[in-house]
Amino acid sequence: MVLGKLIHHRNRSRLRYRKQVHLHAVKDLKRRFVMLASVVAAHSVAMVYFEDLDWWQAFWLTMTSASTTGYGDISAATFWGQFTTIVLIYGLGITLLAQIASDYVEIRLMRKEMKIKGRLEWSDMQDHLLIINTPTTNTERYLSLLVQQVCNTPGIDDVPIQILTPKFPEGLPETLRAQGVVHHTGDATTPGMLNSAGVANAKFIVILSPDSLDAHSDSLVFDVLHRIKEIGTQAFILAEAIDDANRERFRQSGAKAVIRPIRAYPEMLVRSLVAPGTEQVLEDLFRYQGDHTVRINVSLYNVRWADVVTELIQRDFGTAIGFEDTMGKIITHPKSSEFISLNALILLIGEDQLSPSVEQVQQMFLENAR
């Protein structure tokens, strides 16, 4: 018997704490609304029966009493009418109304906190940019630069942005929230987390490498790609790869574009979203293998830019992309008909091309002058 009492007491204690935890749950709020509606209906019926009021007057008296407004234009005059008002309105109605108001405010505050901390699903988000994972170092700075670049790029400047990451359990930095960015707290490799982030409804998906110095990050990116492929999406998927050997695996897993993690230049990532393929050109400019840029310190005077570009291409010397003028200023993409004077040429050279010498470039224009 003593054991039974202890168990009963323990269950009551658990029930008490459970009720405290769920006191302001949505289902409790709905239940109180039903109870309040029942009290209002019962009191209105009583006022019709005891006070000989019509239905509208009875309802009006009930609501002014429950809200403690008390206009005084109508009031209960009979004993049973007053007694019913004391029991139903003063004893139950006002208390229920106060609890409903308190619960509603608290639920709103809880929902706001959950949104800030990324614990709600953004189920209504459509055609958004979903960023999966965040860099382990300088996270806020990189994301701020990336979001700013997205907001400044025509075509995607108004696309909603959501970040799926466990990095900000207490909420995104104010600099990101001010840009309208939302986030979902969680690991993309956790079952169901990608669905919560709206992968199927996204327009763009960017899978960042958590650690740009750790080759194991490629395994995490590959896992996320595989999970997205299982869910299915029409989004343009961009993935970061540390090891070039994994590029083809990523593409076979659904990535439309694959780039290296270059944290100082998020512009490269954004350009690949609006102009797929440009990421390959931009990446090559950062290394000597493949296409690369060279500077030829050659002086030319009063030549047309179109002739410079055409002659270099025809002789397989590369593609002129800019020059340094006689004042030392770097000029890129001048008008083709413009006559220029320069101290140096900047060329884009292919992997199988040899950089031309100063003498070759000078000789080329001497021949044209003849």
N, C-alpha and C positions, 0 to 999 in steps of 0.2 A: 504494500500500500504506500509506504514511504517512497519507494522507487517510482511508483506511478505518479505520485504528487510531484516529485522532482522533474520527471519527464514532462508532465503537464505544465509545470511552471516554466520549464525551459522552452516548450513550444509557444507558450503565451509570450515569453520574452522575445523569442524570434519573430513572432507575429507582430509584436509591438514595434520592433525595430524595422521590420519589413514595411509596415504601414507608414512609419516615419520617412523611410527612404522614398516610397512611392506616393507620398501624401499629395503631391501636386502633379501627379501624372495626368496625361490628357484624359484617360478613361475616368479618373476621379472627377475631373472637371465636367465631363459629359454627364456623369451620374448626378452631380449637384444641380446641373441645369434641369434635369428631369425632375428632381425632387422639388426645385423651386417652382417649376411649371405646375406640379401637382398641388403645391401649397396655394399658388395663385388661383388655380381652378377651383379648389375646395372653398377658399375664402369668398370667391366671387359667387359661387352657388349659395353659400351661407348668407351673403348680403342680399341676394335676390329673395331668399326664403324668409329671413328674419326681419329685414329692413324694408321689404317691398320695393326694391329698386329695380330698374330695368337692367339688362345685361351690361350695357355700356357704362352706366353709372357704377355698377358693382365692380367692374374691372378697373374703372378710374379710381375708385376709392381704395381698391386693393393695391394698385401700383403706387399711389401717392403715399400710402401708409408704409409699404415695404421699402420705399426709397427714402423714407423719413422726411419727405418734402412737406406734407401736411398743409395743404392749402386751406382746409377748413370749410370749403364750400359744401362738402358732403361728409357726414360722419355717422358712425353707428350710434343709435339712440336706445335700442332695446338692450336688455340684460344679455340675452344670448348672442346678439350681434357683437356687443362689446367683449364678451367672454371669448367668442370665436376669434376676434381680432387679436386679443392678448395672446392666445395660444398659438394661432397659426402665423400671424404676422410678427408680433413682438418676440415670440418664443422661437419661431423657425425661419420665417421669411427674411427678416433683416440679417440674421446670422448667416443664412445661406448666401444672400446677396453679397455680404462682406467677404465671405470665403471665396466666392466665385471671382470677385474683383482681385483679391489677393493672389489667387492661384493663376489667374490670367496674366497678371503682371510678372509673376515669378517664372511662368512658362516662357513668356517672351524674353525675359532676361537670360534664361537658360538656353534657349534656342540661339540667341545672339552670341552667347559665350561659346556654344558648340560650333557655330559658324566661324567665329574668329579662330578657334583652336582646330578647325578642320575636321570636325567629327560628324558633320552632316553630309549626306549625299546631295550633289548638285544635279538632281535628276532632270531638271528642266533646262539644263545647259545644252545648246545645240550648236554645231558648226564652230566649235571652240578650238583653241590651241592648247593641247595638253602636254605639259612638260613633266616627264617622269624622271625621278632622281634629281639630286642636286650635288654640286661639287662639295667635297669634304672640307676644303679650305677656301677662304674668302667667298663664302656662299652668298652673303647678302650683296656684296659688291658686284659679283658676276651676274646674279639674277637682276639686279637693278639696271646694269648695262644692257642685258639682253632684253628686258621688258621695254626699256627706253628705246632701243633700236627697233623693236617691233612696232611700237607706237609711232615712230617716225617714218615707217616704211609704207608708202602708198600701196593699197591692196589688202594689207593685213592690219592697218593701223587701228581698226575698230573691232578686231576679232577678240571675243572674250578669252581670257587666259586663266587656266587652272593648273596648279602645280600639285603633283602627287609625290609626297615625300614624308619621311618620318622626322625630318630635320627641325620642324617648327611646331612642337607639341603645344606650346603656349600661344601660338599665333604668329602670322607673318609680320615682318617688320613694317612699320608705318609707311616707309617709302614705297613698298610694294602695294599695300592696301590702298594707298592714295591713288594708285594707277588703276584701281578696279580689279586687281588680281585676287583670286580666291585660291584656296588650297584644300586638299584632302589629306589628313594625316594618316600615313600608312606606308607599308612596303609593297611595291608593285608585284613582288613574287608571292605575296600572301593570297590564297584563293579568295576570289570574290572582290578583291580590292580594285582591279582594273574595271570591273563592271560598275563599281561605285563611283569611279571617276568618269564614267560616260565614254569609255573608249569607242564603243560602237557609234556614237553620235559626233565624235570629234572630226574636225576638218583637217587639222594638222596634229601630228604626234611627234614629239622630240624626246628621244631617249638619251639622256646624258650619261656619260661615264662618271661614276662616283669619284674615282681616284684616277687622275690622268697619268699617274706614275706607276700604277699597279696593273699589270696585265690581266689579273684575275677579274678586273672590272668588265672585260669583254665577255666573260662567262655570264655575269649578271645581266648584261645587255642582251645577250643571246637568249637567255631564259625569258626575259620580258617579251622579246620579239616572238618567241614561240607561243607564249600565252596569248598575245594579241592575235596571232594567226588563228588560234583555236576559237577565239571569240568571234572574229570576223569584223572587219571595218573597211570603209572606203577612204579612210583618211590617208593623206600623204605622210609617210613615216620617214623620219630622219633619225639615224642612229650614229653615235660616236664609237669609233673603233681605235684602240691603241695599237694593235698589231695589224699591219696591212694584210697579213695572211687571212684574217677573219672577215675581210670586206665582202668576199664572194658569199661566205656563209650567211652574213647578215642580209645580203640582197636576196638570197634564196629563201630566207625566212620572212620576207615581206618588206624590207627596208627599200625605199625608193632612192634614198641618197645616204651615203656613208661618208663621214668626215672624221678627221682627227680632232681630239679635244684641244682647242686653242683658246685658252681662257681669256687671253688679252684681246681677242678680236671676235666678239659675238656677232659682229656684222657678217662674217663668213657664214655662220649658221643661218642667219635671217635671209641672206641672199639666196641660199639654196632652197628656201621655202617658196620664194616668189619667182625665182628663175632657176629651176633645177638644171644642174649641169655646171653652173658657174662655180660651184664649190670646188670642182676638180681643177678648173683653171686657176682659181685663187690659191688652192693648196700648192700647186706646182710652183707658184711664185715664192713660196717659203722654203724651197729646197733646190739644190743644184741638179738633182736627177730630174729627167723629163724637161718640160719647158721651163726656162728660167730667163731672168733679165740680165743684161750686160750693159755697161756704159762704154761708149767709144768716144774718146776725147779727140774729136776732129772738129776743125773750124770750117764752116761753110757760110757763104754770104749771098744774100739776095736769091735764095732758091725757093721754089714753090714746094710746099709741104706735100702735095699730091705726088710730085715727081720724086721726092725723097722716098716716100712709102712704096711707090710703084717700082722704082729701080732696085730697091733692096729686096723686094719680093721676087722680082724677075731673076735676079742673080742668086737667089736662095741664100741671102745673107741674114734672113730673119725679118721680123715685122717691127717697124718703128712705132713706138707707143708714146713717145714724148721726146723733149729735148731741153737743153739748158741754153737760154738765150745769152746774148753778149753782156747782160747785166747780172748774170748768175741766177736767174729765176727759172725754176722748172716749169715747163709748159706741157700739159697733156691734152691730147685731142684738139689740136688747133683746126681751124677751117681748112679744108683741102685746097682751096684756091689762094690761101694766104702765102705771101712771100716772107720768108724768115731768114734770120741770120743766127747762127748758133755756135756754141763752143763745145758742145758734146751731144751725142745722140744716145737715147735709151732704147734698146732693142729687146724684143722677145725672141729668144733663140730656142729652136727645137732640140730635142735630145740628140738627134743624129746630125745636127748642123754644127759647123765650126764658126766661132765668132770672127767676123771680118776684122782685118787690121785697119789702122788709120790710113795707111797708104792705099789699100784697096778701095776704101770709101772715097778718098780724094781723087783717085784715078777714075773712078766711075763718073764723077761729075765733070772732070776735065774732058773726058770723052764726049759727054753730052754737050759741053760748051763748044766743041769743035763742030 
